[in-house]
Structures are given as structure tokens and as C-alpha cells.
Amino acid sequence: AGALFSMGTDFHLRPSVLVTYAENLRPQAEASALVFIKEVFGIGMNVRSYGELAGMAQFNFGGFGLGYSYQFNPGSEPLDRRINNTTHEIGLRYRFGGAMGLL
């Protein structure tokens, strides 16, 4: 679930919450927030219930969006295990139809 809040004329906040469940796995919850500048560039953070963190960035142009996320675990595991569990994610979004916006 997510929402979009205006923080003046040039800034918007987009928080979201997600709970996932898969058979034979523990449920997982995550929360994220992105702050957008002029609806073009967004930067934010994501935190998951098992301690993983992610830095996120998104760039919007026309009906397209390009996003990047770097996920890592700052926990107490040995450094080599934490480094092996990092991810880089790139996302591409296209919005069909006439509706434009951040959601």
C-alpha cells in the first residue's frame, strides 16, 4: 500500500508498506519512502523486517521511469557474507494511457 503526499510545490513524499508471505517461509514486511523533487527525481530508503536496507533513486521522464536500488545487510554477520548478499537492481517503468504522475 502506498500514498503520495505533497510537501510544497516542488516536493512529494511517497511512503509505502508491503507484507509478503510464501509457503514454507516466514512472513516479511518492508517499508520504504521516496522524496521526489519536481516529480522528476526521487531518492529514498527501504527497510525490511529481517534487517536489510536499500538505498533507492528514481528518474522520471515523460511516461518512463528509471530506477536503481542497492540492497545490503548491515547486520552482525561476517563481512564476506554481507558483501555476498548485496544486490543492485535496475527497473524500467512505462505508464500506458493518459494518466501521468508518481503513483
C-alpha positions as a Python dict, from the first residue, in 0.01 Angstrom:
ca = {
    (1, 'A'): (0, 0, 0),
    (2, 'G'): (130, 343, -81),
    (3, 'A'): (28, 707, -93),
    (4, 'L'): (155, 1038, -224),
    (5, 'F'): (182, 1348, -8),
    (6, 'S'): (261, 1699, -129),
    (7, 'M'): (532, 1881, 67),
    (8, 'G'): (501, 2218, -102),
    (9, 'T'): (507, 2294, -473),
    (10, 'D'): (832, 2114, -560),
    (11, 'F'): (847, 1816, -322),
    (12, 'H'): (639, 1500, -280),
    (13, 'L'): (670, 1212, -33),
    (14, 'R'): (574, 859, -142),
    (15, 'P'): (575, 615, 153),
    (16, 'S'): (475, 251, 106),
    (17, 'V'): (438, -69, 307),
    (18, 'L'): (443, -428, 179),
    (19, 'V'): (387, -758, 360),
    (20, 'T'): (470, -1081, 175),
    (21, 'Y'): (413, -1444, 258),
    (22, 'A'): (522, -1756, 75),
    (23, 'E'): (458, -2114, 173),
    (24, 'N'): (730, -2258, 399),
    (25, 'L'): (881, -1912, 458),
    (26, 'R'): (837, -1658, 734),
    (27, 'P'): (625, -1352, 651),
    (28, 'Q'): (831, -1048, 561),
    (29, 'A'): (740, -682, 597),
    (30, 'E'): (907, -383, 439),
    (31, 'A'): (860, -9, 442),
    (32, 'S'): (1001, 249, 206),
    (33, 'A'): (985, 620, 140),
    (34, 'L'): (1091, 826, -160),
    (35, 'V'): (1112, 1205, -172),
    (36, 'F'): (1057, 1345, -521),
    (37, 'I'): (1185, 1679, -644),
    (38, 'K'): (960, 1841, -907),
    (39, 'E'): (820, 1491, -987),
    (40, 'V'): (1140, 1421, -1184),
    (41, 'F'): (1397, 1283, -941),
    (42, 'G'): (1332, 1076, -629),
    (43, 'I'): (1565, 945, -363),
    (44, 'G'): (1481, 729, -65),
    (45, 'M'): (1532, 426, 152),
    (46, 'N'): (1379, 84, 213),
    (47, 'V'): (1397, -130, 528),
    (48, 'R'): (1291, -494, 562),
    (49, 'S'): (1187, -687, 871),
    (50, 'Y'): (1500, -905, 868),
    (51, 'G'): (1740, -611, 876),
    (52, 'E'): (1815, -547, 509),
    (53, 'L'): (1840, -185, 396),
    (54, 'A'): (1828, -38, 48),
    (55, 'G'): (1906, 300, -98),
    (56, 'M'): (1682, 390, -393),
    (57, 'A'): (1678, 650, -669),
    (58, 'Q'): (1426, 711, -948),
    (59, 'F'): (1430, 940, -1251),
    (60, 'N'): (1106, 1015, -1440),
    (61, 'F'): (1084, 1149, -1794),
    (62, 'G'): (759, 1156, -1989),
    (63, 'G'): (576, 828, -1937),
    (64, 'F'): (901, 650, -1849),
    (65, 'G'): (1072, 591, -1517),
    (66, 'L'): (1419, 457, -1450),
    (67, 'G'): (1504, 332, -1102),
    (68, 'Y'): (1806, 197, -919),
    (69, 'S'): (1829, 20, -584),
    (70, 'Y'): (2126, -105, -383),
    (71, 'Q'): (2031, -351, -108),
    (72, 'F'): (2263, -460, 171),
    (73, 'N'): (2256, -609, 521),
    (74, 'P'): (2435, -400, 785),
    (75, 'G'): (2393, -679, 1045),
    (76, 'S'): (2648, -856, 1259),
    (77, 'E'): (2729, -1134, 1011),
    (78, 'P'): (3089, -1165, 886),
    (79, 'L'): (3182, -905, 626),
    (80, 'D'): (3226, -1155, 341),
    (81, 'R'): (2872, -1290, 391),
    (82, 'R'): (2722, -939, 400),
    (83, 'I'): (2903, -843, 80),
    (84, 'N'): (2784, -1159, -97),
    (85, 'N'): (2423, -1076, -8),
    (86, 'T'): (2418, -729, -163),
    (87, 'T'): (2211, -663, -474),
    (88, 'H'): (2196, -400, -743),
    (89, 'E'): (1855, -364, -907),
    (90, 'I'): (1756, -157, -1209),
    (91, 'G'): (1394, -101, -1301),
    (92, 'L'): (1232, 48, -1609),
    (93, 'R'): (871, 168, -1598),
    (94, 'Y'): (634, 279, -1871),
    (95, 'R'): (288, 418, -1794),
    (96, 'F'): (25, 330, -2054),
    (97, 'G'): (-269, 564, -2105),
    (98, 'G'): (-308, 931, -2034),
    (99, 'A'): (-255, 929, -1657),
    (100, 'M'): (82, 1067, -1554),
    (101, 'G'): (221, 1103, -1205),
    (102, 'L'): (429, 947, -934),
    (103, 'L'): (193, 664, -835),
}
